[in-house]
Amino acid sequence: MNSFISKEELIACGYPKHTAQNIIRQAKDIMVQKGYPFYMNKRLGRVPKDVVESILGSELDMEEKQHG
């Protein structure tokens, strides 16, 4: 299952707000290049986690905070 990540979740992982925004923007650009034009929508704020990890060059260590 492909999981998605938002700017707020990146901030919760410790990234500064501006850095998180840039990462999401880069991921959206990559998704458009891969043939998903709906990522050009400025209101769309969630991108595939694996694309973010490829930008960062490492896996994100995110704990499931919603499930106790």
SULZINOR-V469889 format. One record per residue. N is the residue number from 1. SS is DSSP state (@ for helix, = for strand, . for the rest). PHI is phi in whole degrees, 0 to 359 (999 if undefined). OMEGA is omega as a letter, one per 40 degrees, with the letter a starting at -180 (none if undefined). Layout:
n=N ss=SS phi=PHI omega=OMEGA
n=N ss=SS phi=PHI omega=OMEGA
This chain:
n=1 ss=. phi=999 omega=a
n=2 ss=. phi=277 omega=i
n=3 ss=. phi=260 omega=a
n=4 ss== phi=241 omega=a
n=5 ss== phi=221 omega=a
n=6 ss== phi=244 omega=i
n=7 ss=@ phi=301 omega=a
n=8 ss=@ phi=298 omega=i
n=9 ss=@ phi=291 omega=i
n=10 ss=@ phi=294 omega=i
n=11 ss=@ phi=298 omega=i
n=12 ss=@ phi=295 omega=i
n=13 ss=. phi=281 omega=i
n=14 ss=. phi=111 omega=i
n=15 ss=. phi=279 omega=i
n=16 ss=. phi=297 omega=a
n=17 ss=@ phi=305 omega=a
n=18 ss=@ phi=296 omega=i
n=19 ss=@ phi=296 omega=i
n=20 ss=@ phi=299 omega=i
n=21 ss=@ phi=298 omega=a
n=22 ss=@ phi=295 omega=i
n=23 ss=@ phi=297 omega=i
n=24 ss=@ phi=297 omega=i
n=25 ss=@ phi=298 omega=i
n=26 ss=@ phi=297 omega=a
n=27 ss=@ phi=296 omega=i
n=28 ss=@ phi=296 omega=i
n=29 ss=@ phi=299 omega=i
n=30 ss=@ phi=298 omega=a
n=31 ss=@ phi=296 omega=i
n=32 ss=@ phi=295 omega=i
n=33 ss=@ phi=297 omega=i
n=34 ss=. phi=281 omega=i
n=35 ss=. phi=104 omega=i
n=36 ss=. phi=245 omega=a
n=37 ss=@ phi=296 omega=a
n=38 ss=@ phi=292 omega=i
n=39 ss=@ phi=285 omega=i
n=40 ss=@ phi=284 omega=i
n=41 ss=. phi=293 omega=a
n=42 ss=. phi=294 omega=a
n=43 ss=. phi=278 omega=i
n=44 ss=. phi=282 omega=a
n=45 ss=. phi=241 omega=i
n=46 ss== phi=245 omega=a
n=47 ss== phi=230 omega=i
n=48 ss== phi=300 omega=a
n=49 ss=@ phi=298 omega=a
n=50 ss=@ phi=294 omega=i
n=51 ss=@ phi=290 omega=i
n=52 ss=@ phi=298 omega=i
n=53 ss=@ phi=296 omega=i
n=54 ss=@ phi=291 omega=i
n=55 ss=@ phi=293 omega=a
n=56 ss=@ phi=284 omega=a
n=57 ss=. phi=82 omega=i
n=58 ss=. phi=203 omega=i
n=59 ss=. phi=282 omega=i
n=60 ss=. phi=276 omega=i
n=61 ss=. phi=263 omega=a
n=62 ss=. phi=251 omega=i
n=63 ss=. phi=270 omega=i
n=64 ss=. phi=284 omega=a
n=65 ss=. phi=282 omega=a
n=66 ss=. phi=284 omega=a
n=67 ss=. phi=255 omega=i
n=68 ss=. phi=38 omega=none
